[in-house]
Each structure stands twice: as C-alpha cells, then as structure tokens.
Amino acid sequence: MITKLYVDVTNYLNELKNDEQGVTAIEYGLIGVAMAAFLILTFASDGSLITALDGAFDDIAADLDAF
C-alpha cells in the first residue's frame, strides 16, 4: 500500500515537473511586469531621459516657430 502511494506520488510529481502548459503565458507576464517597472522608473523620475526629451521638443518647437 505504501509502495503504491509512493509510486503514485512520484508519477504525479514527474508529470507536474514535465508539464509545460501555461509556461509561455507566465513568461510573457513576467516580461510585461519588467517592462512596466522599467517604464515607471524611467518616466516617473526627472532623470536625464526626461530632460533630454524635453529639450528636444523645445528645440523642435523653436524651429517651427522660426518658420
């Protein structure tokens, strides 16, 4: 009886280990979370990227006003 239980549990754990269904969805979810965190950290602070973009748009606006 204990041997059958051991075999059943071992087989179940092997099937669970080899089951790859849903792995891709989890990977895409993790990539989405990482990208969201990166974007929040990049655009939430007044870092050099924000300053550079602001300066570039100001230069474009000044050039358009010059016409």
mmCIF file of the N, C-alpha and C atoms, coordinates in Angstrom:
data_MODEL
# 
_entry.id   MODEL 
# 
loop_
_atom_site.group_PDB 
_atom_site.id 
_atom_site.type_symbol 
_atom_site.label_atom_id 
_atom_site.label_alt_id 
_atom_site.label_comp_id 
_atom_site.label_asym_id 
_atom_site.label_entity_id 
_atom_site.label_seq_id 
_atom_site.pdbx_PDB_ins_code 
_atom_site.Cartn_x 
_atom_site.Cartn_y 
_atom_site.Cartn_z 
_atom_site.occupancy 
_atom_site.B_iso_or_equiv 
_atom_site.pdbx_formal_charge 
_atom_site.auth_seq_id 
_atom_site.auth_comp_id 
_atom_site.auth_asym_id 
_atom_site.auth_atom_id 
_atom_site.pdbx_PDB_model_num 
ATOM 1   N N  . MET A 1 1  ? 0.829  -1.194 0.000   1.00 0.00 ? 1  MET A N  1 
ATOM 2   C CA . MET A 1 1  ? 0.000  0.000  0.000   1.00 0.00 ? 1  MET A CA 1 
ATOM 3   C C  . MET A 1 1  ? 0.873  1.256  0.000   1.00 0.00 ? 1  MET A C  1 
ATOM 4   N N  . ILE A 1 2  ? 1.881  1.284  0.846   1.00 0.00 ? 2  ILE A N  1 
ATOM 5   C CA . ILE A 1 2  ? 2.766  2.450  0.896   1.00 0.00 ? 2  ILE A CA 1 
ATOM 6   C C  . ILE A 1 2  ? 3.566  2.549  -0.399  1.00 0.00 ? 2  ILE A C  1 
ATOM 7   N N  . THR A 1 3  ? 3.937  1.410  -0.968  1.00 0.00 ? 3  THR A N  1 
ATOM 8   C CA . THR A 1 3  ? 4.679  1.417  -2.226  1.00 0.00 ? 3  THR A CA 1 
ATOM 9   C C  . THR A 1 3  ? 3.827  2.006  -3.346  1.00 0.00 ? 3  THR A C  1 
ATOM 10  N N  . LYS A 1 4  ? 2.541  1.652  -3.394  1.00 0.00 ? 4  LYS A N  1 
ATOM 11  C CA . LYS A 1 4  ? 1.651  2.202  -4.409  1.00 0.00 ? 4  LYS A CA 1 
ATOM 12  C C  . LYS A 1 4  ? 1.502  3.705  -4.230  1.00 0.00 ? 4  LYS A C  1 
ATOM 13  N N  . LEU A 1 5  ? 1.374  4.159  -2.999  1.00 0.00 ? 5  LEU A N  1 
ATOM 14  C CA . LEU A 1 5  ? 1.274  5.594  -2.724  1.00 0.00 ? 5  LEU A CA 1 
ATOM 15  C C  . LEU A 1 5  ? 2.548  6.310  -3.168  1.00 0.00 ? 5  LEU A C  1 
ATOM 16  N N  . TYR A 1 6  ? 3.702  5.703  -2.866  1.00 0.00 ? 6  TYR A N  1 
ATOM 17  C CA . TYR A 1 6  ? 4.980  6.287  -3.271  1.00 0.00 ? 6  TYR A CA 1 
ATOM 18  C C  . TYR A 1 6  ? 5.071  6.388  -4.793  1.00 0.00 ? 6  TYR A C  1 
ATOM 19  N N  . VAL A 1 7  ? 4.681  5.335  -5.486  1.00 0.00 ? 7  VAL A N  1 
ATOM 20  C CA . VAL A 1 7  ? 4.733  5.327  -6.950  1.00 0.00 ? 7  VAL A CA 1 
ATOM 21  C C  . VAL A 1 7  ? 3.775  6.364  -7.517  1.00 0.00 ? 7  VAL A C  1 
ATOM 22  N N  . ASP A 1 8  ? 2.565  6.452  -6.967  1.00 0.00 ? 8  ASP A N  1 
ATOM 23  C CA . ASP A 1 8  ? 1.595  7.435  -7.445  1.00 0.00 ? 8  ASP A CA 1 
ATOM 24  C C  . ASP A 1 8  ? 2.094  8.863  -7.244  1.00 0.00 ? 8  ASP A C  1 
ATOM 25  N N  . VAL A 1 9  ? 2.651  9.141  -6.077  1.00 0.00 ? 9  VAL A N  1 
ATOM 26  C CA . VAL A 1 9  ? 3.167  10.488 -5.800  1.00 0.00 ? 9  VAL A CA 1 
ATOM 27  C C  . VAL A 1 9  ? 4.351  10.793 -6.704  1.00 0.00 ? 9  VAL A C  1 
ATOM 28  N N  . THR A 1 10 ? 5.238  9.828  -6.896  1.00 0.00 ? 10 THR A N  1 
ATOM 29  C CA . THR A 1 10 ? 6.399  10.031 -7.764  1.00 0.00 ? 10 THR A CA 1 
ATOM 30  C C  . THR A 1 10 ? 5.965  10.288 -9.203  1.00 0.00 ? 10 THR A C  1 
ATOM 31  N N  . ASN A 1 11 ? 4.998  9.518  -9.686  1.00 0.00 ? 11 ASN A N  1 
ATOM 32  C CA . ASN A 1 11 ? 4.493  9.736  -11.049 1.00 0.00 ? 11 ASN A CA 1 
ATOM 33  C C  . ASN A 1 11 ? 3.835  11.102 -11.185 1.00 0.00 ? 11 ASN A C  1 
ATOM 34  N N  . TYR A 1 12 ? 3.063  11.491 -10.187 1.00 0.00 ? 12 TYR A N  1 
ATOM 35  C CA . TYR A 1 12 ? 2.402  12.802 -10.229 1.00 0.00 ? 12 TYR A CA 1 
ATOM 36  C C  . TYR A 1 12 ? 3.430  13.931 -10.248 1.00 0.00 ? 12 TYR A C  1 
ATOM 37  N N  . LEU A 1 13 ? 4.454  13.826 -9.421  1.00 0.00 ? 13 LEU A N  1 
ATOM 38  C CA . LEU A 1 13 ? 5.483  14.868 -9.388  1.00 0.00 ? 13 LEU A CA 1 
ATOM 39  C C  . LEU A 1 13 ? 6.262  14.925 -10.698 1.00 0.00 ? 13 LEU A C  1 
ATOM 40  N N  . ASN A 1 14 ? 6.518  13.784 -11.313 1.00 0.00 ? 14 ASN A N  1 
ATOM 41  C CA . ASN A 1 14 ? 7.202  13.772 -12.612 1.00 0.00 ? 14 ASN A CA 1 
ATOM 42  C C  . ASN A 1 14 ? 6.344  14.407 -13.693 1.00 0.00 ? 14 ASN A C  1 
ATOM 43  N N  . GLU A 1 15 ? 5.043  14.112 -13.691 1.00 0.00 ? 15 GLU A N  1 
ATOM 44  C CA . GLU A 1 15 ? 4.146  14.738 -14.661 1.00 0.00 ? 15 GLU A CA 1 
ATOM 45  C C  . GLU A 1 15 ? 4.073  16.243 -14.443 1.00 0.00 ? 15 GLU A C  1 
ATOM 46  N N  . LEU A 1 16 ? 4.024  16.652 -13.190 1.00 0.00 ? 16 LEU A N  1 
ATOM 47  C CA . LEU A 1 16 ? 3.961  18.076 -12.871 1.00 0.00 ? 16 LEU A CA 1 
ATOM 48  C C  . LEU A 1 16 ? 5.234  18.794 -13.304 1.00 0.00 ? 16 LEU A C  1 
ATOM 49  N N  . LYS A 1 17 ? 6.375  18.137 -13.098 1.00 0.00 ? 17 LYS A N  1 
ATOM 50  C CA . LYS A 1 17 ? 7.659  18.721 -13.483 1.00 0.00 ? 17 LYS A CA 1 
ATOM 51  C C  . LYS A 1 17 ? 7.776  18.875 -14.994 1.00 0.00 ? 17 LYS A C  1 
ATOM 52  N N  . ASN A 1 18 ? 7.251  17.917 -15.743 1.00 0.00 ? 18 ASN A N  1 
ATOM 53  C CA . ASN A 1 18 ? 7.377  17.923 -17.199 1.00 0.00 ? 18 ASN A CA 1 
ATOM 54  C C  . ASN A 1 18 ? 6.262  18.681 -17.906 1.00 0.00 ? 18 ASN A C  1 
ATOM 55  N N  . ASP A 1 19 ? 5.264  19.132 -17.181 1.00 0.00 ? 19 ASP A N  1 
ATOM 56  C CA . ASP A 1 19 ? 4.135  19.845 -17.783 1.00 0.00 ? 19 ASP A CA 1 
ATOM 57  C C  . ASP A 1 19 ? 4.562  21.274 -18.099 1.00 0.00 ? 19 ASP A C  1 
ATOM 58  N N  . GLU A 1 20 ? 4.548  21.633 -19.381 1.00 0.00 ? 20 GLU A N  1 
ATOM 59  C CA . GLU A 1 20 ? 4.958  22.972 -19.803 1.00 0.00 ? 20 GLU A CA 1 
ATOM 60  C C  . GLU A 1 20 ? 3.781  23.818 -20.254 1.00 0.00 ? 20 GLU A C  1 
ATOM 61  N N  . GLN A 1 21 ? 2.584  23.359 -20.009 1.00 0.00 ? 21 GLN A N  1 
ATOM 62  C CA . GLN A 1 21 ? 1.398  24.101 -20.415 1.00 0.00 ? 21 GLN A CA 1 
ATOM 63  C C  . GLN A 1 21 ? 1.279  25.359 -19.560 1.00 0.00 ? 21 GLN A C  1 
ATOM 64  N N  . GLY A 1 22 ? 1.135  26.484 -20.201 1.00 0.00 ? 22 GLY A N  1 
ATOM 65  C CA . GLY A 1 22 ? 0.996  27.746 -19.493 1.00 0.00 ? 22 GLY A CA 1 
ATOM 66  C C  . GLY A 1 22 ? 2.311  28.450 -19.198 1.00 0.00 ? 22 GLY A C  1 
ATOM 67  N N  . VAL A 1 23 ? 3.425  27.823 -19.527 1.00 0.00 ? 23 VAL A N  1 
ATOM 68  C CA . VAL A 1 23 ? 4.724  28.425 -19.239 1.00 0.00 ? 23 VAL A CA 1 
ATOM 69  C C  . VAL A 1 23 ? 4.919  29.691 -20.062 1.00 0.00 ? 23 VAL A C  1 
ATOM 70  N N  . THR A 1 24 ? 4.500  29.675 -21.317 1.00 0.00 ? 24 THR A N  1 
ATOM 71  C CA . THR A 1 24 ? 4.670  30.835 -22.189 1.00 0.00 ? 24 THR A CA 1 
ATOM 72  C C  . THR A 1 24 ? 3.883  32.023 -21.669 1.00 0.00 ? 24 THR A C  1 
ATOM 73  N N  . ALA A 1 25 ? 2.687  31.792 -21.194 1.00 0.00 ? 25 ALA A N  1 
ATOM 74  C CA . ALA A 1 25 ? 1.879  32.886 -20.648 1.00 0.00 ? 25 ALA A CA 1 
ATOM 75  C C  . ALA A 1 25 ? 2.545  33.485 -19.423 1.00 0.00 ? 25 ALA A C  1 
ATOM 76  N N  . ILE A 1 26 ? 3.125  32.654 -18.593 1.00 0.00 ? 26 ILE A N  1 
ATOM 77  C CA . ILE A 1 26 ? 3.824  33.151 -17.407 1.00 0.00 ? 26 ILE A CA 1 
ATOM 78  C C  . ILE A 1 26 ? 5.040  33.965 -17.826 1.00 0.00 ? 26 ILE A C  1 
ATOM 79  N N  . GLU A 1 27 ? 5.777  33.490 -18.827 1.00 0.00 ? 27 GLU A N  1 
ATOM 80  C CA . GLU A 1 27 ? 6.954  34.225 -19.297 1.00 0.00 ? 27 GLU A CA 1 
ATOM 81  C C  . GLU A 1 27 ? 6.563  35.591 -19.853 1.00 0.00 ? 27 GLU A C  1 
ATOM 82  N N  . TYR A 1 28 ? 5.496  35.634 -20.663 1.00 0.00 ? 28 TYR A N  1 
ATOM 83  C CA . TYR A 1 28 ? 5.046  36.919 -21.195 1.00 0.00 ? 28 TYR A CA 1 
ATOM 84  C C  . TYR A 1 28 ? 4.573  37.834 -20.071 1.00 0.00 ? 28 TYR A C  1 
ATOM 85  N N  . GLY A 1 29 ? 3.948  37.281 -19.071 1.00 0.00 ? 29 GLY A N  1 
ATOM 86  C CA . GLY A 1 29 ? 3.526  38.079 -17.926 1.00 0.00 ? 29 GLY A CA 1 
ATOM 87  C C  . GLY A 1 29 ? 4.707  38.685 -17.194 1.00 0.00 ? 29 GLY A C  1 
ATOM 88  N N  . LEU A 1 30 ? 5.751  37.901 -16.991 1.00 0.00 ? 30 LEU A N  1 
ATOM 89  C CA . LEU A 1 30 ? 6.950  38.416 -16.319 1.00 0.00 ? 30 LEU A CA 1 
ATOM 90  C C  . LEU A 1 30 ? 7.638  39.488 -17.157 1.00 0.00 ? 30 LEU A C  1 
ATOM 91  N N  . ILE A 1 31 ? 7.685  39.294 -18.470 1.00 0.00 ? 31 ILE A N  1 
ATOM 92  C CA . ILE A 1 31 ? 8.279  40.305 -19.347 1.00 0.00 ? 31 ILE A CA 1 
ATOM 93  C C  . ILE A 1 31 ? 7.466  41.591 -19.287 1.00 0.00 ? 31 ILE A C  1 
ATOM 94  N N  . GLY A 1 32 ? 6.139  41.467 -19.279 1.00 0.00 ? 32 GLY A N  1 
ATOM 95  C CA . GLY A 1 32 ? 5.276  42.650 -19.180 1.00 0.00 ? 32 GLY A CA 1 
ATOM 96  C C  . GLY A 1 32 ? 5.482  43.403 -17.882 1.00 0.00 ? 32 GLY A C  1 
ATOM 97  N N  . VAL A 1 33 ? 5.614  42.680 -16.784 1.00 0.00 ? 33 VAL A N  1 
ATOM 98  C CA . VAL A 1 33 ? 5.848  43.325 -15.489 1.00 0.00 ? 33 VAL A CA 1 
ATOM 99  C C  . VAL A 1 33 ? 7.201  44.026 -15.486 1.00 0.00 ? 33 VAL A C  1 
ATOM 100 N N  . ALA A 1 34 ? 8.222  43.386 -16.049 1.00 0.00 ? 34 ALA A N  1 
ATOM 101 C CA . ALA A 1 34 ? 9.551  44.002 -16.094 1.00 0.00 ? 34 ALA A CA 1 
ATOM 102 C C  . ALA A 1 34 ? 9.539  45.267 -16.944 1.00 0.00 ? 34 ALA A C  1 
ATOM 103 N N  . MET A 1 35 ? 8.849  45.227 -18.088 1.00 0.00 ? 35 MET A N  1 
ATOM 104 C CA . MET A 1 35 ? 8.782  46.416 -18.944 1.00 0.00 ? 35 MET A CA 1 
ATOM 105 C C  . MET A 1 35 ? 8.007  47.537 -18.264 1.00 0.00 ? 35 MET A C  1 
ATOM 106 N N  . ALA A 1 36 ? 6.928  47.199 -17.587 1.00 0.00 ? 36 ALA A N  1 
ATOM 107 C CA . ALA A 1 36 ? 6.143  48.220 -16.891 1.00 0.00 ? 36 ALA A CA 1 
ATOM 108 C C  . ALA A 1 36 ? 6.966  48.863 -15.785 1.00 0.00 ? 36 ALA A C  1 
ATOM 109 N N  . ALA A 1 37 ? 7.706  48.056 -15.037 1.00 0.00 ? 37 ALA A N  1 
ATOM 110 C CA . ALA A 1 37 ? 8.547  48.600 -13.975 1.00 0.00 ? 37 ALA A CA 1 
ATOM 111 C C  . ALA A 1 37 ? 9.624  49.513 -14.552 1.00 0.00 ? 37 ALA A C  1 
ATOM 112 N N  . PHE A 1 38 ? 10.230 49.107 -15.669 1.00 0.00 ? 38 PHE A N  1 
ATOM 113 C CA . PHE A 1 38 ? 11.252 49.937 -16.306 1.00 0.00 ? 38 PHE A CA 1 
ATOM 114 C C  . PHE A 1 38 ? 10.674 51.270 -16.764 1.00 0.00 ? 38 PHE A C  1 
ATOM 115 N N  . LEU A 1 39 ? 9.502  51.233 -17.398 1.00 0.00 ? 39 LEU A N  1 
ATOM 116 C CA . LEU A 1 39 ? 8.888  52.476 -17.872 1.00 0.00 ? 39 LEU A CA 1 
ATOM 117 C C  . LEU A 1 39 ? 8.493  53.385 -16.719 1.00 0.00 ? 39 LEU A C  1 
ATOM 118 N N  . ILE A 1 40 ? 7.974  52.817 -15.653 1.00 0.00 ? 40 ILE A N  1 
ATOM 119 C CA . ILE A 1 40 ? 7.597  53.630 -14.495 1.00 0.00 ? 40 ILE A CA 1 
ATOM 120 C C  . ILE A 1 40 ? 8.826  54.278 -13.888 1.00 0.00 ? 40 ILE A C  1 
ATOM 121 N N  . LEU A 1 41 ? 9.899  53.512 -13.726 1.00 0.00 ? 41 LEU A N  1 
ATOM 122 C CA . LEU A 1 41 ? 11.116 54.078 -13.146 1.00 0.00 ? 41 LEU A CA 1 
ATOM 123 C C  . LEU A 1 41 ? 11.745 55.123 -14.061 1.00 0.00 ? 41 LEU A C  1 
ATOM 124 N N  . THR A 1 42 ? 11.637 54.925 -15.371 1.00 0.00 ? 42 THR A N  1 
ATOM 125 C CA . THR A 1 42 ? 12.240 55.859 -16.318 1.00 0.00 ? 42 THR A CA 1 
ATOM 126 C C  . THR A 1 42 ? 11.483 57.170 -16.378 1.00 0.00 ? 42 THR A C  1 
ATOM 127 N N  . PHE A 1 43 ? 10.165 57.104 -16.459 1.00 0.00 ? 43 PHE A N  1 
ATOM 128 C CA . PHE A 1 43 ? 9.388  58.314 -16.670 1.00 0.00 ? 43 PHE A CA 1 
ATOM 129 C C  . PHE A 1 43 ? 8.867  58.944 -15.386 1.00 0.00 ? 43 PHE A C  1 
ATOM 130 N N  . ALA A 1 44 ? 8.937  58.262 -14.255 1.00 0.00 ? 44 ALA A N  1 
ATOM 131 C CA . ALA A 1 44 ? 8.436  58.830 -13.005 1.00 0.00 ? 44 ALA A CA 1 
ATOM 132 C C  . ALA A 1 44 ? 9.428  59.833 -12.418 1.00 0.00 ? 44 ALA A C  1 
ATOM 133 N N  . SER A 1 45 ? 10.695 59.571 -12.565 1.00 0.00 ? 45 SER A N  1 
ATOM 134 C CA . SER A 1 45 ? 11.693 60.485 -12.007 1.00 0.00 ? 45 SER A CA 1 
ATOM 135 C C  . SER A 1 45 ? 12.081 61.515 -13.061 1.00 0.00 ? 45 SER A C  1 
ATOM 136 N N  . ASP A 1 46 ? 12.596 62.626 -12.605 1.00 0.00 ? 46 ASP A N  1 
ATOM 137 C CA . ASP A 1 46 ? 13.038 63.675 -13.525 1.00 0.00 ? 46 ASP A CA 1 
ATOM 138 C C  . ASP A 1 46 ? 14.502 63.406 -13.875 1.00 0.00 ? 46 ASP A C  1 
ATOM 139 N N  . GLY A 1 47 ? 14.713 62.330 -14.600 1.00 0.00 ? 47 GLY A N  1 
ATOM 140 C CA . GLY A 1 47 ? 16.063 61.919 -14.947 1.00 0.00 ? 47 GLY A CA 1 
ATOM 141 C C  . GLY A 1 47 ? 16.549 62.562 -16.223 1.00 0.00 ? 47 GLY A C  1 
ATOM 142 N N  . SER A 1 48 ? 17.685 62.118 -16.679 1.00 0.00 ? 48 SER A N  1 
ATOM 143 C CA . SER A 1 48 ? 18.303 62.699 -17.866 1.00 0.00 ? 48 SER A CA 1 
ATOM 144 C C  . SER A 1 48 ? 17.483 62.414 -19.127 1.00 0.00 ? 48 SER A C  1 
ATOM 145 N N  . LEU A 1 49 ? 16.775 61.296 -19.177 1.00 0.00 ? 49 LEU A N  1 
ATOM 146 C CA . LEU A 1 49 ? 15.961 60.993 -20.354 1.00 0.00 ? 49 LEU A CA 1 
ATOM 147 C C  . LEU A 1 49 ? 14.835 62.004 -20.499 1.00 0.00 ? 49 LEU A C  1 
ATOM 148 N N  . ILE A 1 50 ? 14.169 62.311 -19.407 1.00 0.00 ? 50 ILE A N  1 
ATOM 149 C CA . ILE A 1 50 ? 13.076 63.282 -19.441 1.00 0.00 ? 50 ILE A CA 1 
ATOM 150 C C  . ILE A 1 50 ? 13.613 64.656 -19.830 1.00 0.00 ? 50 ILE A C  1 
ATOM 151 N N  . THR A 1 51 ? 14.734 65.026 -19.279 1.00 0.00 ? 51 THR A N  1 
ATOM 152 C CA . THR A 1 51 ? 15.337 66.322 -19.592 1.00 0.00 ? 51 THR A CA 1 
ATOM 153 C C  . THR A 1 51 ? 15.738 66.392 -21.062 1.00 0.00 ? 51 THR A C  1 
ATOM 154 N N  . ALA A 1 52 ? 16.318 65.317 -21.585 1.00 0.00 ? 52 ALA A N  1 
ATOM 155 C CA . ALA A 1 52 ? 16.727 65.291 -22.992 1.00 0.00 ? 52 ALA A CA 1 
ATOM 156 C C  . ALA A 1 52 ? 15.518 65.372 -23.916 1.00 0.00 ? 52 ALA A C  1 
ATOM 157 N N  . LEU A 1 53 ? 14.464 64.633 -23.605 1.00 0.00 ? 53 LEU A N  1 
ATOM 158 C CA . LEU A 1 53 ? 13.255 64.691 -24.431 1.00 0.00 ? 53 LEU A CA 1 
ATOM 159 C C  . LEU A 1 53 ? 12.613 66.071 -24.374 1.00 0.00 ? 53 LEU A C  1 
ATOM 160 N N  . ASP A 1 54 ? 12.582 66.654 -23.196 1.00 0.00 ? 54 ASP A N  1 
ATOM 161 C CA . ASP A 1 54 ? 12.003 67.991 -23.048 1.00 0.00 ? 54 ASP A CA 1 
ATOM 162 C C  . ASP A 1 54 ? 12.797 69.012 -23.860 1.00 0.00 ? 54 ASP A C  1 
ATOM 163 N N  . GLY A 1 55 ? 14.120 68.914 -23.810 1.00 0.00 ? 55 GLY A N  1 
ATOM 164 C CA . GLY A 1 55 ? 14.961 69.817 -24.589 1.00 0.00 ? 55 GLY A CA 1 
ATOM 165 C C  . GLY A 1 55 ? 14.784 69.622 -26.084 1.00 0.00 ? 55 GLY A C  1 
ATOM 166 N N  . ALA A 1 56 ? 14.662 68.370 -26.511 1.00 0.00 ? 56 ALA A N  1 
ATOM 167 C CA . ALA A 1 56 ? 14.474 68.096 -27.939 1.00 0.00 ? 56 ALA A CA 1 
ATOM 168 C C  . ALA A 1 56 ? 13.150 68.665 -28.434 1.00 0.00 ? 56 ALA A C  1 
ATOM 169 N N  . PHE A 1 57 ? 12.087 68.504 -27.656 1.00 0.00 ? 57 PHE A N  1 
ATOM 170 C CA . PHE A 1 57 ? 10.793 69.049 -28.069 1.00 0.00 ? 57 PHE A CA 1 
ATOM 171 C C  . PHE A 1 57 ? 10.795 70.576 -28.050 1.00 0.00 ? 57 PHE A C  1 
ATOM 172 N N  . ASP A 1 58 ? 11.519 71.170 -27.116 1.00 0.00 ? 58 ASP A N  1 
ATOM 173 C CA . ASP A 1 58 ? 11.638 72.630 -27.103 1.00 0.00 ? 58 ASP A CA 1 
ATOM 174 C C  . ASP A 1 58 ? 12.377 73.125 -28.343 1.00 0.00 ? 58 ASP A C  1 
ATOM 175 N N  . ASP A 1 59 ? 13.439 72.404 -28.742 1.00 0.00 ? 59 ASP A N  1 
ATOM 176 C CA . ASP A 1 59 ? 14.180 72.772 -29.953 1.00 0.00 ? 59 ASP A CA 1 
ATOM 177 C C  . ASP A 1 59 ? 13.302 72.649 -31.199 1.00 0.00 ? 59 ASP A C  1 
ATOM 178 N N  . ILE A 1 60 ? 12.511 71.597 -31.263 1.00 0.00 ? 60 ILE A N  1 
ATOM 179 C CA . ILE A 1 60 ? 11.610 71.422 -32.410 1.00 0.00 ? 60 ILE A CA 1 
ATOM 180 C C  . ILE A 1 60 ? 10.578 72.536 -32.450 1.00 0.00 ? 60 ILE A C  1 
ATOM 181 N N  . ALA A 1 61 ? 10.025 72.883 -31.291 1.00 0.00 ? 61 ALA A N  1 
ATOM 182 C CA . ALA A 1 61 ? 9.029  73.955 -31.232 1.00 0.00 ? 61 ALA A CA 1 
ATOM 183 C C  . ALA A 1 61 ? 9.645  75.287 -31.637 1.00 0.00 ? 61 ALA A C  1 
ATOM 184 N N  . ALA A 1 62 ? 10.887 75.539 -31.219 1.00 0.00 ? 62 ALA A N  1 
ATOM 185 C CA . ALA A 1 62 ? 11.557 76.785 -31.581 1.00 0.00 ? 62 ALA A CA 1 
ATOM 186 C C  . ALA A 1 62 ? 11.823 76.833 -33.087 1.00 0.00 ? 62 ALA A C  1 
ATOM 187 N N  . ASP A 1 63 ? 12.224 75.700 -33.670 1.00 0.00 ? 63 ASP A N  1 
ATOM 188 C CA . ASP A 1 63 ? 12.456 75.651 -35.112 1.00 0.00 ? 63 ASP A CA 1 
ATOM 189 C C  . ASP A 1 63 ? 11.165 75.867 -35.893 1.00 0.00 ? 63 ASP A C  1 
ATOM 190 N N  . LEU A 1 64 ? 10.068 75.315 -35.401 1.00 0.00 ? 64 LEU A N  1 
ATOM 191 C CA . LEU A 1 64 ? 8.786  75.512 -36.077 1.00 0.00 ? 64 LEU A CA 1 
ATOM 192 C C  . LEU A 1 64 ? 8.312  76.958 -35.963 1.00 0.00 ? 64 LEU A C  1 
ATOM 193 N N  . ASP A 1 65 ? 8.586  77.594 -34.831 1.00 0.00 ? 65 ASP A N  1 
ATOM 194 C CA . ASP A 1 65 ? 8.211  78.999 -34.665 1.00 0.00 ? 65 ASP A CA 1 
ATOM 195 C C  . ASP A 1 65 ? 9.040  79.912 -35.560 1.00 0.00 ? 65 ASP A C  1 
ATOM 196 N N  . ALA A 1 66 ? 10.247 79.469 -35.922 1.00 0.00 ? 66 ALA A N  1 
ATOM 197 C CA . ALA A 1 66 ? 11.124 80.285 -36.754 1.00 0.00 ? 66 ALA A CA 1 
ATOM 198 C C  . ALA A 1 66 ? 10.624 80.369 -38.195 1.00 0.00 ? 66 ALA A C  1 
ATOM 199 N N  . PHE A 1 67 ? 9.816  79.421 -38.622 1.00 0.00 ? 67 PHE A N  1 
ATOM 200 C CA . PHE A 1 67 ? 9.305  79.462 -39.996 1.00 0.00 ? 67 PHE A CA 1 
ATOM 201 C C  . PHE A 1 67 ? 8.315  80.523 -40.120 1.00 0.00 ? 67 PHE A C  1 
# 
